[in-house]
Amino acid sequence: MTARTIEYCYDLISPFAHVALARLDELPAGVSVRPVPVLLGAILNHWGQRGPAEISAKRLHTYRQSVFLGKQHGVDLRFPPRHPFNPLKALRLMAGADADLATVHRAFDFVFSQGRAPDTDAELAAFADFVSIPVELAGNDGAKAALRANTDEAIGRGVFGVPSFVCASGSGYEVFWGVDAFDMLLAWLDDETLFTREPYQHLNEVTIGIERK
C-alpha cells in the first residue's frame, strides 16, 4: 500500500471519538492520521440533525453503548458530571495549536478518563495546562477561524458526525463514521475499489421513497 494520510475529525464532546483513538494502531503500515477538531453542533445544524444526547430516550443508551464499546477496545470511560457540555473553547485551543495525536489523546483523557468537562473558566484552564496549550488561544481570532475552517471543510467533504475518518479517493472523499465503521475503513484501505462492485455498487442508485417533513 502506498503511503497516505487520512483525517480523523473529532469533537471532544464525543465519547465514541475517544474510543476510536484506541483503534488507530490497527491501521496498516504507511497510513498516517491527521487529527482535525470540528464543532459537532455546527455539523448537526448544517444537516438538520439532533445529537444522540439531545434525544431523551437515546441519551442513556448512548452513554452505555460508548462505555461498552470502550471496554471492548481496552478503554475505560468515565463521563463528566454533565453531558453534553459546551466544547467550543477547548476545541479552539486544539485548532489554534494544530494539536497532534499525542495531544488529542491527552485531551480526551482529561474529558473521558478523568471525567472533567472543560466548559468553565477553571476547568478550561486546567484542561489547557493538561494538554500544554496556552489558554489564551481560546479567545484568539486565528484559533476561532481555524476551527470554523475545519468544520466547514469537513461538511464540504460529507462529514455528518464524529468521529469520522475522511479519506481522499479518485471520486472525491470517502467518509467512515463511528467506531463501528472502523472495520469498513480497514477493508476499504485494503481495496479502494470496494464500493465500485456489488453488493455496494447499486446503493448509489437507491432513491428516496418517502421524506418526513
Stockholm file with secondary structure:
# STOCKHOLM 1.0

chainA/1-213         MTARTIEYCYDLISPFAHVALARLDELPAGVSVRPVPVLLGAILNHWGQRGPAEISAKRLHTYRQSVFLGKQHGVDLRFPPRHPFNPLKALRLMAGADADLATVHRAFDFVFSQGRAPDTDAELAAFADFVSIPVELAGNDGAKAALRANTDEAIGRGVFGVPSFVCASGSGYEVFWGVDAFDMLLAWLDDETLFTREPYQHLNEVTIGIERK
#=GR chainA/1-213 SS CCCEEEEEEECTTCHHHHHHHTTGGGSCTTEEEEEEECCHHHHHHHHTCCCGGGSHHHHHHHHHHHHHHHHHTTCCCCCCSSSSCCCHHHHHHHHHTTCCHHHHHHHHHHHHTSCCCCCSHHHHHHHHHHHTCCGGGGGCHHHHHHHHHHHHHHHHTTCCSSSEEEEEETTEEEEEESGGGHHHHHHHHHCTTGGGSTTTGGGGGCCCCCCCC
#=GC SS_cons         CCCEEEEEEECTTCHHHHHHHTTGGGSCTTEEEEEEECCHHHHHHHHTCCCGGGSHHHHHHHHHHHHHHHHHTTCCCCCCSSSSCCCHHHHHHHHHTTCCHHHHHHHHHHHHTSCCCCCSHHHHHHHHHHHTCCGGGGGCHHHHHHHHHHHHHHHHTTCCSSSEEEEEETTEEEEEESGGGHHHHHHHHHCTTGGGSTTTGGGGGCCCCCCCC
//
